[in-house]
Amino acid sequence: MVKKTKNPTINNRDHLETPQETQLETLNRLVILQKRVAEIQDQFEATEEKYKRVLADYQNQERRHNEQQTNIIKMASASLIERLLLNLDSLEMAQSHLKDHGLQIVIDQFSATLSQEGLSVIKSDGQDFDPLLMDCTEVVPGKKDKVVKTVSPGYFLFDKVLRPAKVKVGSGTTILLNK
């Protein structure tokens, strides 16, 4: 006599799944796939964020490099212009004594050429004394902390001080003239 077993799931090959079991198995696989998709989505977003940061860093580095290169080119002529200013000072000093029209034309052309290269004069006469832009050579009677006279003009090269102005600054006292 052959005994029949009551548990037909012992041998899986012989076991036939019901539609409910098939659906349950499919749902389990779907849940596993959804978790995997969520993990991949998180990895993608993290990678995308890293890419955006690296790209922004690269663009900032490139911008800084270009600005630095531009500044190097601008300031490369600084030492030459500084030496030429000594010649301009000598020409202006000669002009103050000679009062020659031809010499004044040369000085104006020389100044215009230097101006085209980014040189500009620091305005100092009658201004408040600014130690970042001016060197005080002498304290004289006059309005306190006001520039009374410019001894030697100062210059900017683009937005940087190339040479500070040499000035005489008021002490806050006035000279009384006896009549």
C-alpha positions, 0 to 999 in steps of 0.5 A: 500500500502506498501512502499519500502525503498530505503536504504537496509542497515538499517537492517544489517541482511537482508543486503548482503555484496558485495565481495568488502565489504568483502575484505575491512572488511578482509583488515581492520582486517588484518591491525588491526592484523598486528598492534597487531603483531607489538606491540607483537614483540616490547614487545618481543624484549623489554623482550628479551633485559631485559633478556639479560641484566639480564643474563649479570649482573648475569654472571658478578656478578658470575665472580666477586664473584668467583674472590673475593672468589679466592682472599680471599682464596689466602690472607687468609694465608697472616697473617700467612706468615707475621709471618713466615717471622719474623722467616725467617729473624731470620734464615737469620740473624743467617746464616749471622753470623754462615755461616752454610751449614745445616742452609742454606739448611733449609733457602732455603727449607723454602723460597721454601715453602713460594714461592710455597704459592705465596710469592716472593721477591721485588727486591730493590738493585740498583733499583730506590726508589719506595715508594709503594714497599720500606720504606727508613730507612736512606739516605746515600751518593750514587746515588740520589734516588737509593737504596744503600743497602737493610736492610730487604727484602720486599715481594709480596704475589701474586701481592700485597705487603705483606711487603715493603723492608726496604732500604737505599737510596742515597742522591746524594752526594758521599764520598771522601776518603782521601789518 
